[in-house]
Amino acid sequence: MAIAPLVVIVIVVLFLATSLRVLREYQRGVVFQLGRFWKVKGPGLVILIPGIQQMVRVELRTVVLDVPSQDVISRDNVSVKVNAVVYFRVVDPEKAIIEVENFMMATSQLAQTTLRSVLGKHDLDEMLSQREKLNIDIQRTLDAQTLSWGIKVSNVEIKHVDINESMVRAIARQAEAERERRAKVIHAEGELQAAQKLFEAAQVLAGSPLAIQLRYLETLTVIAADKNSTIVFPLPMDLIAPVLNAIAKK
């Protein structure tokens, strides 16, 4: 007779062990009853009917998914290796369990194919200089496809764009040629501006003989400041003409 209470206690303990579940704040439980979806429960204490109800745990925290390096051929036929990181989380536990077999694996594979397809539409220069724009394009493309799985892709970041050595040298030569081109353009623009100013100055001097004399005297002053050299220069007749005229009148 003493065995009966012990059996009851063991049965109760087994029942509680198989029927009670505790879900944390960031967890939800997708409960199936006789194989059919029943409801999403949690967080907190969840009681299941053993043998009739089963529960699948789903985490709602953001998952950081590292996308392995992918071989990408850009629009200008340059082969590069690109890897990225994807941030996503489950927003609908029911869809994440029912609509796809393994949402982690599915999201990872989709991220790899999307990375190749989106970057393949852009040139190498865009991959190197417009990463923010490409990140947004990949994120939107991924998010549109994972929405039916109850997955929200919040962010995508391209980590590295690896280029082979020959292409690195070609890019360096291109950058050097571009710098030389800009330097020549800037030099030519400076020469043009200087020529325009000289032309304007010549027009002003041509219209005023007195200005020419003043400029000549100023040049003499500058030359005279150097006491270590002997300079021979012609004396303009228009400067001494008044003196000669005065002598001739006498």
Secondary structure, DSSP 8 states (H G I E B T S, - for coil): -THHHHHHHHHHHHHHHHHEEEE-TTEEEEEEETTEEEEEE-SEEEE--TTTEEEEEEE-S-EEEEEEEEEEE-TTS-EEEEEEEEEEEES-HHHHHHT-S-HHHHHHHHHHHHHHHHHTTS-HHHHHH-HHHHHHHHHHHHHHHHGGGTEEEEEEEEEEEEE-HHHHHHHHHHHHHHHHHHHHHHHHHHHHHHHHHHHHHHHHHHT-HHHHHHHHHHHHHHHHT-TT--------HHHHHHHHHHHHH-
